[in-house]
Amino acid sequence: MAYDRLEQDIFSLGRGVEEVITQDDLIFKLVQAQTNKKPLIVKEGVDPTAQDLHLGHTVTFRKLKHFQDLGHEVKFLIGDFTARIGDPTGRSNSRKALTEEEVLENAKTYEKQIFKILDPDKTEIVWNSSWLKPFSLEQFIDLMYRGTVNDFIKRKSMATRLEEGDTVTATELIYPFLQAYDSVFLNSDIEIGGMDQKFNFVFTRDLQRSFGQEPQACLIMPLLTGTDGTEKMSKSLGNHVGISDSPDEMYGKIMSIPDKIMYNWFELLTDIPIDELVSMEGARLRGGLHPKDMKVRLAKEIVSQYHSLDEALDSQKEFEKIYARGEIPTTIPEVIVSNEFLFTEGVNIVDILMSAGYAKSRGDARRKITQGGVRVDGETISDVEFYIPAKDGQILNVGKRNFATLKYEPG
């Protein structure tokens, strides 16, 4: 009976996992936990370098939840100290140093966001400044003796930067030591992270051994592909779906993803059984299931997780209203257009896009206009020199999902 449960646990925990370091260590720890009736300490660390989390972050959070569901303890580590250095992993240049105030401001929203997934009663939030800030110079020197510079300059990203003559700061070499020490301090049994953390995880295991601890097992999760279907999900690339996005925004973004990444999103972002996913994907590939129907289910599953089923169903209706029937959304934000842009002939369309926040720059605004993606009251505007007569209540539409009601400041 115990063996059957262990087998089920391993199968459940293995869903979507890219690599385990090592499988034997993971099984050994699960057996120990079951035998001793003592939960494992499962850790994930996140540096608060930005305020908003997206679905790409939730891939690892959901794996933490799988461990919670099996009775284990989660230590969610906010790297408020290490965030001020910045993880050099995969970077082609040094990260900008953040101030303590910036880090704390970014971290304010994390608790609210992670508890949309994790069970707050089974989660302990820890801050690594509580043990790294009082670190003495003597402790620091002892820590640095436990690794070599050779290990770090062999890393592909680091080696490339050195070959190209880029600056590598000393703090970037220190970062992996501090991240690894987090696991030593917490005496963690398991750590979860993305594929970009593999080097740091291997180093952490070595550091734990040097402190006389059993090395943690590491579950490496794949990096979620963004809505563009090519790059990893990233806010800076504009291909993300935010945890705090509104139901309509979240639903619309999910419906925009390419068909080829649907299965991957189902596997990593939902709890639908794998055999059911395989059956659905097979039906889609054979033409027995329309891709849109599969995508609708994906969108409803994800929106329901972060909002509610009722809101997901409302978003589905709103989406059909806008995209299937070409109607205007029920609720449209109002945008105030400053009178500084007002001329006798009206307001230039480029200035309107900038005022509405639908363009990152004037060049971006011109590109969207010339590509035919901008409409005012249903009329396509393709001339960047076009002036709109200042009339309150006009409906601006940029692309498929962005609508706004225009209101003009008196001149």
Secondary structure, 3 states (H helix, E strand, C coil): CHHHHHHHHHHHHCCCCCEEECHHHHHHHHHHHHHHCCCCEEEEEECCCCCCCEHHHHHHHHHHHHHHHCCCEEEEEECCCHHHCCCCCCCCCCCCCCCHHHHHHHHCCHHHHHCCCCCHHHEEEEECHHHHCCCCHHHHHHHHCCCCHHHHHCCHHHHHHHHCCCCCCHHHHHHHHHHHHHHHHHCCCEEEEEHHHHHHHHHHHHHHHHCCCCCCEEEEECCCECCCCCCECCCCCCCCCECCCCHHHHHHHHHCCCHHHHHHHHHHHCCCCHHHHHHHHHHHHHCCCCHHHHHHHHHHHHHHHHCCHHHHHHHHHHHHHHHHCCCCCCCCCEEEECHHHEECCEEEHHHHHHHHCCCCCHHHHHHHHHCCCEEECCEECCCCCCEECCCCCCEEEECCCEEEEEEECCC
